[in-house]
Each structure stands twice: as C-alpha cells, then as structure tokens.
Amino acid sequence: MSDVFTTVLLLALPASGKSELRHLMANIEPERLEREFHIGENLQLDDFPYVHFMRRIDEELERRSAERVFYPANELPFFDSRDWGTLIELLNADYDDLMSRNRVNPSSMAEWLFDRIDRAALTVDIKPRMALLKEDLRHSIAQTLEAEAREIRAGIESQYAESYEGKTLVIECARGGADGSEMPLSDGHGYQFSLPHFTPRILRDAAILYVWVTPEESRRKNEARANPDDPGSNLFHGVPLGVMLGDYGTDDMPYLQETSERDGYITVDTHETTYYLPIGVFDNRVDKTSFLRAEPHEWDAQLVDELCGALREATETMWSHLEQR
C-alpha cells in the first residue's frame, strides 16, 4: 500500500475552509505534507468552475433576452436540483481525462463544454438544454464565453503527469439542503444524493476529509470572504444568500455518519456495490483557516502549526480506517 491517499474527497458547506486547505496543501513542504498527512503532490478537481460557468451561460442568455436554463436568477438555486448530479458527472469526466491524459483542442472550447454539460445532465435524466438553443444564440454565447471555457480546461490539462504514483487527487465539492429540512434530504440535495454518482474508479480508493462548520458559521464566513470583483475565484467567491439558505441551510454529512453501517466510514450504495469511505473530521467551527487566504509568506507560523495539528488528527483517522477497510 502506498504511503499517501490516492483520492481525497474534500467536502463541506461553502466558505467552511475547503479552498483554504487546498491552498495550504499546494504551498506546504511536500515532505511534510506526505509525512504528517499522507497526502502526496496534489492534483485538484473542483465543481465550482462549472457552477460559475452555468451561471455565466444564464447571464448571457438573459443579456440576449432569452430564457435562463440552469438558474431562475443568479441569487437562486438550480431550476432542477438533480443538476447537483450533473456536476458530479462533470467531475467524473474530468477524472477520466486526467487519468488518461486526454487533451482536446476544439475550434470552440465553449461549444465543446456545452456538449459535455448536456451529456452529464443526461445521466441524471435531465434533457439537453444547450443543444436545444437556437444555433445562432448558442454560437453567440460560445464566442463570449470562449476564454472562460479554455481557462477551465487548461486548469485540468495543466495537471497531467507522466506518472501519478505518489500523488493525491483532491476533489472538492459542497452539498447541503434547504434551511429547516429534515433528514434524509431529498430531491437531489445533499451528499446522500451526490456521492453515489461518483464513478467506481473514484469511490474504490476514496477517503473523505470533512470540514465541519455550522450553517450559520458557513453563512458568516461566506459573507466575510466574498469579493464581488472576483466572482470566479475559489478563495474569494461569494454564494448568494438565497442559495446559502436554499441549498446550504443544512448539512447531511453528520446524518450520514450517524446512519452509516460502519463507524468511521460513510456508506455509499451504488453501482451494485457497497463502498465504505473512511472519513476524518476537521473541526473548523472555531475558524482555523481564514488566514490562509493571504499569500503564503504572510502566514503566521503558529497558526499554521495549530491548523496542521487539527488536520493531522483528521487525516490520521482517515488513514487508519483506510488500512482497516
């Protein structure tokens, strides 16, 4: 068995500290990262770029006096909450491309990405939306979004390596449900819906690093970090309050921990198989991570050490359960 995790699912509510932890992993000494946390050189996938890209499509549709297809408004959740599964299918496609080092250079990257979104949506029984747009409208939006689409793709292809031995893939996503929802969550919300949509190629090796914050703390930190001049940034994007309350007002990970068939694992029944994903909890209810938004040379060494102690405890739990699985 390798000394590092193959795949870590980095899961939590928005603004919980996920992106800050990824920022830490990308800037800490590789030897320390492997020695203390069983995390190798990072490869990183995230569904937020697709969330942002879908909103950009709707903005451009609205600007052309056409009907939106993903969100009623930028301040509101998806029309169809099954699109949380669409996002997982997009991550699956990115994962397959990463592992196979698949490079693409279509004449229009935006059109290519439109087609990929439609294909991903079909897997959760949502009919194509981009393919049904009038050709001239679709082409016009593609021209406007071409640079953004190429930036998304470049972020994936830039991570291709000759060998993935000793590397750790970190996949980040946030899930939840409407404020006041009872468990289990339904209608496409929560991790209970999304986790089974991951490909078996991801699930068979995955462990979960869960960053624990309350929905109230998530909303507070979301407001504090939001930079309206950088809405596409992982570290500084703000989620609208309507989305925070409608999609992230509650969190079903504690429920999944309590109802799991095995302590220390999350049970995922999918693809005619039961997967037991080891879980480690990084308790960030008292904020340990916001200082990481600064440049690494500005980080306080004592705060880094305190954070690393809590992170080490979570990853050691994950590692010990992974060995026992």
ZADO-1210 file (C-alpha; in nm, 4 decimals, padded with zeros to 6 digits):
<atoms>
<atom x="00.0000" y="00.0000" z="00.0000" code="MET" pos="1"/>
<atom x="00.1270" y="00.3483" z="-00.0867" code="SER" pos="2"/>
<atom x="00.2077" y="00.5897" z="00.1959" code="ASP" pos="3"/>
<atom x="-00.0304" y="00.8528" z="00.0566" code="VAL" pos="4"/>
<atom x="-00.4011" y="00.8733" z="-00.0163" code="PHE" pos="5"/>
<atom x="-00.4937" y="00.8098" z="-00.3778" code="THR" pos="6"/>
<atom x="-00.8114" y="01.0207" z="-00.3675" code="THR" pos="7"/>
<atom x="-00.9435" y="01.2591" z="-00.1026" code="VAL" pos="8"/>
<atom x="-01.2971" y="01.3952" z="-00.1279" code="LEU" pos="9"/>
<atom x="-01.2783" y="01.7366" z="00.0398" code="LEU" pos="10"/>
<atom x="-01.6361" y="01.8032" z="00.1465" code="LEU" pos="11"/>
<atom x="-01.8089" y="02.0784" z="00.3449" code="ALA" pos="12"/>
<atom x="-02.0502" y="02.3686" z="00.3289" code="LEU" pos="13"/>
<atom x="-01.9394" y="02.6803" z="00.1361" code="PRO" pos="14"/>
<atom x="-01.6747" y="02.9025" z="00.2968" code="ALA" pos="15"/>
<atom x="-01.6004" y="02.6301" z="00.5504" code="SER" pos="16"/>
<atom x="-01.2284" y="02.6301" z="00.4751" code="GLY" pos="17"/>
<atom x="-01.2020" y="02.3737" z="00.1930" code="LYS" pos="18"/>
<atom x="-01.0323" y="02.6018" z="-00.0577" code="SER" pos="19"/>
<atom x="-00.8040" y="02.7397" z="00.2117" code="GLU" pos="20"/>
<atom x="-00.6917" y="02.3855" z="00.2982" code="LEU" pos="21"/>
<atom x="-00.6228" y="02.3211" z="-00.0698" code="ARG" pos="22"/>
<atom x="-00.4189" y="02.6423" z="-00.0725" code="HIS" pos="23"/>
<atom x="-00.2212" y="02.5095" z="00.2244" code="LEU" pos="24"/>
<atom x="-00.1615" y="02.1735" z="00.0563" code="MET" pos="25"/>
<atom x="-00.0343" y="02.3462" z="-00.2558" code="ALA" pos="26"/>
<atom x="00.2165" y="02.5556" z="-00.0584" code="ASN" pos="27"/>
<atom x="00.3385" y="02.3390" z="00.2301" code="ILE" pos="28"/>
<atom x="00.6640" y="02.1448" z="00.2024" code="GLU" pos="29"/>
<atom x="00.5974" y="01.8199" z="00.0075" code="PRO" pos="30"/>
<atom x="00.7891" y="01.6105" z="00.2607" code="GLU" pos="31"/>
<atom x="00.5807" y="01.7453" z="00.5489" code="ARG" pos="32"/>
<atom x="00.2589" y="01.7008" z="00.3551" code="LEU" pos="33"/>
<atom x="00.3348" y="01.3333" z="00.2978" code="GLU" pos="34"/>
<atom x="00.4886" y="01.2624" z="00.6383" code="ARG" pos="35"/>
<atom x="00.2200" y="01.4249" z="00.8522" code="GLU" pos="36"/>
<atom x="-00.0960" y="01.3923" z="00.6420" code="PHE" pos="37"/>
<atom x="-00.0390" y="01.1017" z="00.3982" code="HIS" pos="38"/>
<atom x="-00.1045" y="01.3450" z="00.1129" code="ILE" pos="39"/>
<atom x="00.1221" y="01.3398" z="-00.1883" code="GLY" pos="40"/>
<atom x="00.1782" y="01.6022" z="-00.4536" code="GLU" pos="41"/>
<atom x="-00.1672" y="01.7446" z="-00.5195" code="ASN" pos="42"/>
<atom x="-00.3859" y="01.7048" z="-00.8215" code="LEU" pos="43"/>
<atom x="-00.7068" y="01.9018" z="-00.7710" code="GLN" pos="44"/>
<atom x="-01.0563" y="01.8873" z="-00.9182" code="LEU" pos="45"/>
<atom x="-01.3430" y="02.1132" z="-00.8151" code="ASP" pos="46"/>
<atom x="-01.7003" y="02.1512" z="-00.9395" code="ASP" pos="47"/>
<atom x="-01.7182" y="02.5237" z="-00.8600" code="PHE" pos="48"/>
<atom x="-01.5826" y="02.6304" z="-01.2025" code="PRO" pos="49"/>
<atom x="-01.8822" y="02.4538" z="-01.3587" code="TYR" pos="50"/>
<atom x="-02.1257" y="02.6150" z="-01.1149" code="VAL" pos="51"/>
<atom x="-01.9827" y="02.9524" z="-01.2146" code="HIS" pos="52"/>
<atom x="-01.9836" y="02.8646" z="-01.5865" code="PHE" pos="53"/>
<atom x="-02.3516" y="02.7643" z="-01.5755" code="MET" pos="54"/>
<atom x="-02.4349" y="03.0973" z="-01.4136" code="ARG" pos="55"/>
<atom x="-02.2353" y="03.2745" z="-01.6817" code="ARG" pos="56"/>
<atom x="-02.4369" y="03.0943" z="-01.9507" code="ILE" pos="57"/>
<atom x="-02.7593" y="03.2134" z="-01.7891" code="ASP" pos="58"/>
<atom x="-02.6264" y="03.5676" z="-01.7620" code="GLU" pos="59"/>
<atom x="-02.5502" y="03.5694" z="-02.1331" code="GLU" pos="60"/>
<atom x="-02.8900" y="03.4208" z="-02.2181" code="LEU" pos="61"/>
<atom x="-03.0628" y="03.6865" z="-02.0116" code="GLU" pos="62"/>
<atom x="-02.8497" y="03.9590" z="-02.1713" code="ARG" pos="63"/>
<atom x="-02.9846" y="03.8434" z="-02.5077" code="ARG" pos="64"/>
<atom x="-03.3457" y="03.8424" z="-02.3811" code="SER" pos="65"/>
<atom x="-03.3574" y="03.4611" z="-02.3834" code="ALA" pos="66"/>
<atom x="-03.4828" y="03.2348" z="-02.1057" code="GLU" pos="67"/>
<atom x="-03.2389" y="03.1065" z="-01.8481" code="ARG" pos="68"/>
<atom x="-03.1800" y="02.7284" z="-01.8443" code="VAL" pos="69"/>
<atom x="-02.9950" y="02.6499" z="-01.5200" code="PHE" pos="70"/>
<atom x="-03.0968" y="02.9073" z="-01.2571" code="TYR" pos="71"/>
<atom x="-03.4061" y="03.1316" z="-01.2271" code="PRO" pos="72"/>
<atom x="-03.1650" y="03.4071" z="-01.1181" code="ALA" pos="73"/>
<atom x="-02.8047" y="03.4256" z="-01.0015" code="ASN" pos="74"/>
<atom x="-02.9306" y="03.4711" z="-00.6460" code="GLU" pos="75"/>
<atom x="-03.1370" y="03.1475" z="-00.6511" code="LEU" pos="76"/>
<atom x="-03.0713" y="02.7695" z="-00.6563" code="PRO" pos="77"/>
<atom x="-03.0909" y="02.5452" z="-00.9646" code="PHE" pos="78"/>
<atom x="-03.4185" y="02.5070" z="-01.1506" code="PHE" pos="79"/>
<atom x="-03.3621" y="02.1312" z="-01.1192" code="ASP" pos="80"/>
<atom x="-03.1736" y="02.0108" z="-00.8109" code="SER" pos="81"/>
<atom x="-03.0688" y="01.6971" z="-00.9978" code="ARG" pos="82"/>
<atom x="-02.8039" y="01.9229" z="-01.1509" code="ASP" pos="83"/>
<atom x="-02.6020" y="01.8524" z="-00.8363" code="TRP" pos="84"/>
<atom x="-02.5593" y="01.5117" z="-01.0006" code="GLY" pos="85"/>
<atom x="-02.4693" y="01.6805" z="-01.3306" code="THR" pos="86"/>
<atom x="-02.1773" y="01.8434" z="-01.1508" code="LEU" pos="87"/>
<atom x="-02.0560" y="01.5074" z="-01.0175" code="ILE" pos="88"/>
<atom x="-02.0729" y="01.3607" z="-01.3678" code="GLU" pos="89"/>
<atom x="-01.8601" y="01.6515" z="-01.4926" code="LEU" pos="90"/>
<atom x="-01.6042" y="01.5694" z="-01.2226" code="LEU" pos="91"/>
<atom x="-01.6125" y="01.2057" z="-01.3347" code="ASN" pos="92"/>
<atom x="-01.5365" y="01.3149" z="-01.6908" code="ALA" pos="93"/>
<atom x="-01.2525" y="01.5369" z="-01.5679" code="ASP" pos="94"/>
<atom x="-01.1157" y="01.2462" z="-01.3651" code="TYR" pos="95"/>
<atom x="-01.1174" y="01.0141" z="-01.6670" code="ASP" pos="96"/>
<atom x="-00.9422" y="01.2791" z="-01.8767" code="ASP" pos="97"/>
<atom x="-00.6854" y="01.3352" z="-01.6031" code="LEU" pos="98"/>
<atom x="-00.6046" y="00.9664" z="-01.5704" code="MET" pos="99"/>
<atom x="-00.5895" y="00.9113" z="-01.9484" code="SER" pos="100"/>
<atom x="-00.4170" y="01.2472" z="-02.0123" code="ARG" pos="101"/>
<atom x="-00.6782" y="01.3287" z="-02.2750" code="ASN" pos="102"/>
<atom x="-00.6034" y="01.6595" z="-02.4452" code="ARG" pos="103"/>
<atom x="-00.8630" y="01.8394" z="-02.6540" code="VAL" pos="104"/>
<atom x="-00.8384" y="02.1474" z="-02.8716" code="ASN" pos="105"/>
<atom x="-01.1739" y="02.2010" z="-03.0440" code="PRO" pos="106"/>
<atom x="-01.2361" y="02.5029" z="-03.2611" code="SER" pos="107"/>
<atom x="-01.4743" y="02.6219" z="-02.9878" code="SER" pos="108"/>
<atom x="-01.3966" y="02.5098" z="-02.6327" code="MET" pos="109"/>
<atom x="-01.7181" y="02.6695" z="-02.5105" code="ALA" pos="110"/>
<atom x="-01.9273" y="02.4645" z="-02.7565" code="GLU" pos="111"/>
<atom x="-01.7347" y="02.1543" z="-02.6507" code="TRP" pos="112"/>
<atom x="-01.8110" y="02.2309" z="-02.2874" code="LEU" pos="113"/>
<atom x="-02.1786" y="02.2946" z="-02.3669" code="PHE" pos="114"/>
<atom x="-02.1961" y="01.9422" z="-02.5106" code="ASP" pos="115"/>
<atom x="-02.0177" y="01.7954" z="-02.2077" code="ARG" pos="116"/>
<atom x="-02.2679" y="01.9614" z="-01.9726" code="ILE" pos="117"/>
<atom x="-02.5588" y="01.8203" z="-02.1759" code="ASP" pos="118"/>
<atom x="-02.4088" y="01.4687" z="-02.1669" code="ARG" pos="119"/>
<atom x="-02.3526" y="01.4888" z="-01.7920" code="ALA" pos="120"/>
<atom x="-02.7112" y="01.6054" z="-01.7364" code="ALA" pos="121"/>
<atom x="-02.8498" y="01.3115" z="-01.9335" code="LEU" pos="122"/>
<atom x="-02.7022" y="01.0716" z="-01.6769" code="THR" pos="123"/>
<atom x="-02.9341" y="01.2224" z="-01.4131" code="VAL" pos="124"/>
<atom x="-03.2314" y="01.2241" z="-01.6531" code="ASP" pos="125"/>
<atom x="-03.2240" y="01.5949" z="-01.7378" code="ILE" pos="126"/>
<atom x="-03.2916" y="01.6654" z="-02.1051" code="LYS" pos="127"/>
<atom x="-03.0296" y="01.8620" z="-02.3030" code="PRO" pos="128"/>
<atom x="-03.0503" y="02.2360" z="-02.2699" code="ARG" pos="129"/>
<atom x="-02.7613" y="02.3794" z="-02.4644" code="MET" pos="130"/>
<atom x="-02.8317" y="02.1583" z="-02.7673" code="ALA" pos="131"/>
<atom x="-03.1877" y="02.2922" z="-02.7826" code="LEU" pos="132"/>
<atom x="-03.0845" y="02.6558" z="-02.8079" code="LEU" pos="133"/>
<atom x="-03.1128" y="02.8218" z="-03.1471" code="LYS" pos="134"/>
<atom x="-02.7848" y="02.7792" z="-03.3330" code="GLU" pos="135"/>
<atom x="-02.7096" y="03.1492" z="-03.3662" code="ASP" pos="136"/>
<atom x="-02.7847" y="03.2122" z="-02.9972" code="LEU" pos="137"/>
<atom x="-02.5674" y="02.9236" z="-02.8840" code="ARG" pos="138"/>
<atom x="-02.2842" y="03.0360" z="-03.1127" code="HIS" pos="139"/>
<atom x="-02.3047" y="03.3928" z="-02.9856" code="SER" pos="140"/>
<atom x="-02.2839" y="03.2831" z="-02.6213" code="ILE" pos="141"/>
<atom x="-01.9979" y="03.0462" z="-02.7043" code="ALA" pos="142"/>
<atom x="-01.7973" y="03.3303" z="-02.8543" code="GLN" pos="143"/>
<atom x="-01.8482" y="03.5382" z="-02.5398" code="THR" pos="144"/>
<atom x="-01.7531" y="03.2530" z="-02.3041" code="LEU" pos="145"/>
<atom x="-01.4684" y="03.1023" z="-02.5085" code="GLU" pos="146"/>
<atom x="-01.1866" y="03.2407" z="-02.2921" code="ALA" pos="147"/>
<atom x="-01.3566" y="03.1247" z="-01.9722" code="GLU" pos="148"/>
<atom x="-01.4136" y="02.7759" z="-02.1133" code="ALA" pos="149"/>
<atom x="-01.0481" y="02.7479" z="-02.2173" code="ARG" pos="150"/>
<atom x="-00.9376" y="02.8579" z="-01.8710" code="GLU" pos="151"/>
<atom x="-01.1459" y="02.5810" z="-01.7117" code="ILE" pos="152"/>
<atom x="-00.9994" y="02.3202" z="-01.9441" code="ARG" pos="153"/>
<atom x="-00.6444" y="02.4487" z="-01.9070" code="ALA" pos="154"/>
<atom x="-00.6729" y="02.4081" z="-01.5300" code="GLY" pos="155"/>
<atom x="-00.7345" y="02.0369" z="-01.5778" code="ILE" pos="156"/>
<atom x="-00.4846" y="01.9632" z="-01.8528" code="GLU" pos="157"/>
<atom x="-00.2088" y="02.1539" z="-01.6716" code="SER" pos="158"/>
<atom x="-00.2066" y="01.8765" z="-01.4098" code="GLN" pos="159"/>
<atom x="-00.1349" y="01.5882" z="-01.6478" code="TYR" pos="160"/>
<atom x="00.1734" y="01.3940" z="-01.5445" code="ALA" pos="161"/>
<atom x="00.3777" y="01.1068" z="-01.6837" code="GLU" pos="162"/>
<atom x="00.3070" y="00.9122" z="-01.3651" code="SER" pos="163"/>
<atom x="00.0500" y="00.9555" z="-01.0888" code="TYR" pos="164"/>
<atom x="00.2408" y="00.7330" z="-00.8482" code="GLU" pos="165"/>
<atom x="00.2775" y="00.9042" z="-00.5108" code="GLY" pos="166"/>
<atom x="00.0286" y="01.1783" z="-00.5986" code="LYS" pos="167"/>
<atom x="-00.3025" y="01.2528" z="-00.4247" code="THR" pos="168"/>
<atom x="-00.6110" y="01.3666" z="-00.6116" code="LEU" pos="169"/>
<atom x="-00.8166" y="01.6131" z="-00.4051" code="VAL" pos="170"/>
<atom x="-01.1758" y="01.6552" z="-00.5262" code="ILE" pos="171"/>
<atom x="-01.3634" y="01.9455" z="-00.3695" code="GLU" pos="172"/>
<atom x="-01.7380" y="01.9979" z="-00.3604" code="CYS" pos="173"/>
<atom x="-02.0058" y="02.1373" z="-00.1289" code="ALA" pos="174"/>
<atom x="-02.3534" y="01.9940" z="-00.0774" code="ARG" pos="175"/>
<atom x="-02.6447" y="02.0604" z="00.1552" code="GLY" pos="176"/>
<atom x="-03.0167" y="02.1237" z="00.1704" code="GLY" pos="177"/>
<atom x="-03.2694" y="02.3953" z="00.2391" code="ALA" pos="178"/>
<atom x="-03.2764" y="02.5614" z="00.5788" code="ASP" pos="179"/>
<atom x="-03.5099" y="02.3649" z="00.8082" code="GLY" pos="180"/>
<atom x="-03.5027" y="02.0437" z="00.6008" code="SER" pos="181"/>
<atom x="-03.5470" y="01.7108" z="00.7767" code="GLU" pos="182"/>
<atom x="-03.3147" y="01.4164" z="00.7229" code="MET" pos="183"/>
<atom x="-03.2675" y="01.2383" z="00.4962" code="PRO" pos="184"/>
<atom x="-03.2506" y="01.5116" z="00.2358" code="LEU" pos="185"/>
<atom x="-03.4350" y="01.4513" z="-00.0898" code="SER" pos="186"/>
<atom x="-03.4871" y="01.5876" z="-00.4418" code="ASP" pos="187"/>
<atom x="-03.1230" y="01.5882" z="-00.5442" code="GLY" pos="188"/>
<atom x="-02.9864" y="01.7616" z="-00.2371" code="HIS" pos="189"/>
<atom x="-02.7066" y="01.6597" z="-00.0033" code="GLY" pos="190"/>
<atom x="-02.4207" y="01.4150" z="-00.0108" code="TYR" pos="191"/>
<atom x="-02.6615" y="01.1227" z="00.0057" code="GLN" pos="192"/>
<atom x="-02.7690" y="01.2082" z="-00.3492" code="PHE" pos="193"/>
<atom x="-02.4325" y="01.3173" z="-00.4902" code="SER" pos="194"/>
<atom x="-02.1855" y="01.0600" z="-00.3557" code="LEU" pos="195"/>
<atom x="-02.3434" y="00.7632" z="-00.5389" code="PRO" pos="196"/>
<atom x="-02.2957" y="00.9470" z="-00.8683" code="HIS" pos="197"/>
<atom x="-01.9172" y="00.9303" z="-00.8418" code="PHE" pos="198"/>
<atom x="-01.7652" y="00.6712" z="-01.0722" code="THR" pos="199"/>
<atom x="-01.6477" y="00.3457" z="-00.9103" code="PRO" pos="200"/>
<atom x="-01.2966" y="00.4380" z="-01.0265" code="ARG" pos="201"/>
<atom x="-01.3086" y="00.7234" z="-00.7753" code="ILE" pos="202"/>
<atom x="-01.5078" y="00.5553" z="-00.4977" code="LEU" pos="203"/>
<atom x="-01.2925" y="00.2424" z="-00.4698" code="ARG" pos="204"/>
<atom x="-00.9904" y="00.4402" z="-00.3442" code="ASP" pos="205"/>
<atom x="-01.1548" y="00.7475" z="-00.1899" code="ALA" pos="206"/>
<atom x="-01.1443" y="00.8781" z="00.1658" code="ALA" pos="207"/>
<atom x="-01.3418" y="01.1802" z="00.2904" code="ILE" pos="208"/>
<atom x="-01.1909" y="01.4829" z="00.4599" code="LEU" pos="209"/>
<atom x="-01.4927" y="01.6647" z="00.6012" code="TYR" pos="210"/>
<atom x="-01.4587" y="02.0228" z="00.7201" code="VAL" pos="211"/>
<atom x="-01.7163" y="02.0753" z="00.9937" code="TRP" pos="212"/>
<atom x="-01.8809" y="02.4134" z="01.0318" code="VAL" pos="213"/>
<atom x="-02.2380" y="02.5059" z="01.1204" code="THR" pos="214"/>
<atom x="-02.4643" y="02.6513" z="00.8504" code="PRO" pos="215"/>
<atom x="-02.4654" y="02.9771" z="01.0471" code="GLU" pos="216"/>
<atom x="-02.0840" y="02.9906" z="01.0506" code="GLU" pos="217"/>
<atom x="-02.0795" y="02.8995" z="00.6812" code="SER" pos="218"/>
<atom x="-02.3001" y="03.1997" z="00.6038" code="ARG" pos="219"/>
<atom x="-02.0876" y="03.4304" z="00.8188" code="ARG" pos="220"/>
<atom x="-01.7625" y="03.3231" z="00.6542" code="LYS" pos="221"/>
<atom x="-01.9193" y="03.3353" z="00.3093" code="ASN" pos="222"/>
<atom x="-02.0114" y="03.6989" z="00.3611" code="GLU" pos="223"/>
<atom x="-01.6668" y="03.7783" z="00.5008" code="ALA" pos="224"/>
<atom x="-01.4732" y="03.6262" z="00.2106" code="ARG" pos="225"/>
<atom x="-01.6889" y="03.7489" z="-00.0795" code="ALA" pos="226"/>
<atom x="-01.5101" y="03.9700" z="-00.3286" code="ASN" pos="227"/>
<atom x="-01.7591" y="04.0976" z="-00.5897" code="PRO" pos="228"/>
<atom x="-01.4688" y="04.1815" z="-00.8202" code="ASP" pos="229"/>
<atom x="-01.3527" y="03.8175" z="-00.8282" code="ASP" pos="230"/>
<atom x="-01.6691" y="03.6019" z="-00.8529" code="PRO" pos="231"/>
<atom x="-01.4905" y="03.3102" z="-01.0207" code="GLY" pos="232"/>
<atom x="-01.2210" y="03.2734" z="-00.7548" code="SER" pos="233"/>
<atom x="-01.2083" y="02.9616" z="-00.5371" code="ASN" pos="234"/>
<atom x="-01.0814" y="03.1600" z="-00.2395" code="LEU" pos="235"/>
<atom x="-01.2916" y="03.4745" z="-00.2721" code="PHE" pos="236"/>
<atom x="-01.6211" y="03.3951" z="-00.4442" code="HIS" pos="237"/>
<atom x="-01.9409" y="03.4676" z="-00.2557" code="GLY" pos="238"/>
<atom x="-02.2521" y="03.2480" z="-00.2644" code="VAL" pos="239"/>
<atom x="-02.5801" y="03.4478" z="-00.2757" code="PRO" pos="240"/>
<atom x="-02.7847" y="03.4356" z="00.0453" code="LEU" pos="241"/>
<atom x="-03.0793" y="03.2764" z="-00.1336" code="GLY" pos="242"/>
<atom x="-02.8533" y="02.9885" z="-00.2384" code="VAL" pos="243"/>
<atom x="-02.6964" y="02.9645" z="00.1077" code="MET" pos="244"/>
<atom x="-03.0419" y="02.9205" z="00.2604" code="LEU" pos="245"/>
<atom x="-03.1924" y="02.7128" z="-00.0202" code="GLY" pos="246"/>
<atom x="-02.9025" y="02.4758" z="-00.0921" code="ASP" pos="247"/>
<atom x="-02.6761" y="02.5001" z="00.2123" code="TYR" pos="248"/>
<atom x="-02.9079" y="02.5815" z="00.5027" code="GLY" pos="249"/>
<atom x="-02.8479" y="02.2349" z="00.6427" code="THR" pos="250"/>
<atom x="-02.5822" y="01.9663" z="00.6063" code="ASP" pos="251"/>
<atom x="-02.6479" y="01.5922" z="00.5861" code="ASP" pos="252"/>
<atom x="-02.2932" y="01.4668" z="00.6495" code="MET" pos="253"/>
<atom x="-02.3475" y="01.4281" z="01.0266" code="PRO" pos="254"/>
<atom x="-02.6645" y="01.2306" z="00.9446" code="TYR" pos="255"/>
<atom x="-02.4698" y="01.0045" z="00.7072" code="LEU" pos="256"/>
<atom x="-02.2088" y="00.9476" z="00.9772" code="GLN" pos="257"/>
<atom x="-02.4755" y="00.8539" z="01.2312" code="GLU" pos="258"/>
<atom x="-02.6561" y="00.6154" z="00.9956" code="THR" pos="259"/>
<atom x="-02.3503" y="00.4524" z="00.8373" code="SER" pos="260"/>
<atom x="-02.3235" y="00.0750" z="00.8585" code="GLU" pos="261"/>
<atom x="-01.9684" y="00.1105" z="00.9974" code="ARG" pos="262"/>
<atom x="-01.8294" y="00.3630" z="01.2443" code="ASP" pos="263"/>
<atom x="-01.5665" y="00.5887" z="01.0920" code="GLY" pos="264"/>
<atom x="-01.6982" y="00.5407" z="00.7392" code="TYR" pos="265"/>
<atom x="-01.9670" y="00.6772" z="00.5100" code="ILE" pos="266"/>
<atom x="-02.1699" y="00.4013" z="00.3447" code="THR" pos="267"/>
<atom x="-02.2356" y="00.4531" z="-00.0264" code="VAL" pos="268"/>
<atom x="-02.4573" y="00.2008" z="-00.2042" code="ASP" pos="269"/>
<atom x="-02.4201" y="00.2431" z="-00.5793" code="THR" pos="270"/>
<atom x="-02.3218" y="00.0625" z="-00.8991" code="HIS" pos="271"/>
<atom x="-02.4406" y="-00.2664" z="-00.7411" code="GLU" pos="272"/>
<atom x="-02.1663" y="-00.2325" z="-00.4788" code="THR" pos="273"/>
<atom x="-02.1410" y="-00.1002" z="-00.1225" code="THR" pos="274"/>
<atom x="-01.8455" y="00.1333" z="-00.0700" code="TYR" pos="275"/>
<atom x="-01.7205" y="00.2276" z="00.2758" code="TYR" pos="276"/>
<atom x="-01.5431" y="00.5618" z="00.2558" code="LEU" pos="277"/>
<atom x="-01.3183" y="00.6418" z="00.5544" code="PRO" pos="278"/>
<atom x="-01.3980" y="00.9845" z="00.6976" code="ILE" pos="279"/>
<atom x="-01.1897" y="01.2252" z="00.9019" code="GLY" pos="280"/>
<atom x="-01.3420" y="01.5395" z="01.0508" code="VAL" pos="281"/>
<atom x="-01.1546" y="01.8696" z="01.0591" code="PHE" pos="282"/>
<atom x="-01.3454" y="02.0753" z="01.3151" code="ASP" pos="283"/>
<atom x="-01.3478" y="02.4342" z="01.1883" code="ASN" pos="284"/>
<atom x="-01.6436" y="02.5618" z="01.3895" code="ARG" pos="285"/>
<atom x="-01.3907" y="02.7922" z="01.5537" code="VAL" pos="286"/>
<atom x="-01.2177" y="02.9379" z="01.2497" code="ASP" pos="287"/>
<atom x="-00.8688" y="02.7969" z="01.1895" code="LYS" pos="288"/>
<atom x="-00.8344" y="02.8612" z="00.8171" code="THR" pos="289"/>
<atom x="-00.9291" y="03.2133" z="00.7051" code="SER" pos="290"/>
<atom x="-00.5732" y="03.3439" z="00.7474" code="PHE" pos="291"/>
<atom x="-00.4716" y="03.1118" z="00.4610" code="LEU" pos="292"/>
<atom x="-00.6390" y="03.3468" z="00.2120" code="ARG" pos="293"/>
<atom x="-00.3318" y="03.5671" z="00.2416" code="ALA" pos="294"/>
<atom x="-00.0147" y="03.4989" z="00.0473" code="GLU" pos="295"/>
<atom x="00.1894" y="03.2105" z="00.1964" code="PRO" pos="296"/>
<atom x="00.4772" y="03.4389" z="00.3030" code="HIS" pos="297"/>
<atom x="00.2275" y="03.6272" z="00.5218" code="GLU" pos="298"/>
<atom x="00.1040" y="03.3203" z="00.7107" code="TRP" pos="299"/>
<atom x="00.1574" y="03.3159" z="01.0870" code="ASP" pos="300"/>
<atom x="00.3766" y="03.0135" z="01.1677" code="ALA" pos="301"/>
<atom x="00.1997" y="02.9444" z="01.4973" code="GLN" pos="302"/>
<atom x="-00.1411" y="02.9456" z="01.3284" code="LEU" pos="303"/>
<atom x="-00.0060" y="02.7102" z="01.0633" code="VAL" pos="304"/>
<atom x="00.1189" y="02.4700" z="01.3330" code="ASP" pos="305"/>
<atom x="-00.2135" y="02.4797" z="01.5189" code="GLU" pos="306"/>
<atom x="-00.4050" y="02.4156" z="01.1984" code="LEU" pos="307"/>
<atom x="-00.1706" y="02.1332" z="01.0997" code="CYS" pos="308"/>
<atom x="-00.2272" y="01.9633" z="01.4343" code="GLY" pos="309"/>
<atom x="-00.6025" y="01.9514" z="01.3764" code="ALA" pos="310"/>
<atom x="-00.5582" y="01.8449" z="01.0150" code="LEU" pos="311"/>
<atom x="-00.3135" y="01.5715" z="01.1154" code="ARG" pos="312"/>
<atom x="-00.5690" y="01.4287" z="01.3605" code="GLU" pos="313"/>
<atom x="-00.8344" y="01.4128" z="01.0867" code="ALA" pos="314"/>
<atom x="-00.6096" y="01.2575" z="00.8234" code="THR" pos="315"/>
<atom x="-00.4672" y="01.0015" z="01.0680" code="GLU" pos="316"/>
<atom x="-00.8239" y="00.8874" z="01.1363" code="THR" pos="317"/>
<atom x="-00.8868" y="00.8567" z="00.7640" code="MET" pos="318"/>
<atom x="-00.5614" y="00.6672" z="00.7115" code="TRP" pos="319"/>
<atom x="-00.6172" y="00.4179" z="00.9927" code="SER" pos="320"/>
<atom x="-00.9679" y="00.3413" z="00.8676" code="HIS" pos="321"/>
<atom x="-00.8447" y="00.3105" z="00.5102" code="LEU" pos="322"/>
<atom x="-00.5934" y="00.0473" z="00.6203" code="GLU" pos="323"/>
<atom x="-00.8676" y="-00.1421" z="00.8047" code="GLN" pos="324"/>
<atom x="-01.1182" y="-00.1332" z="00.5182" code="ARG" pos="325"/>
</atoms>
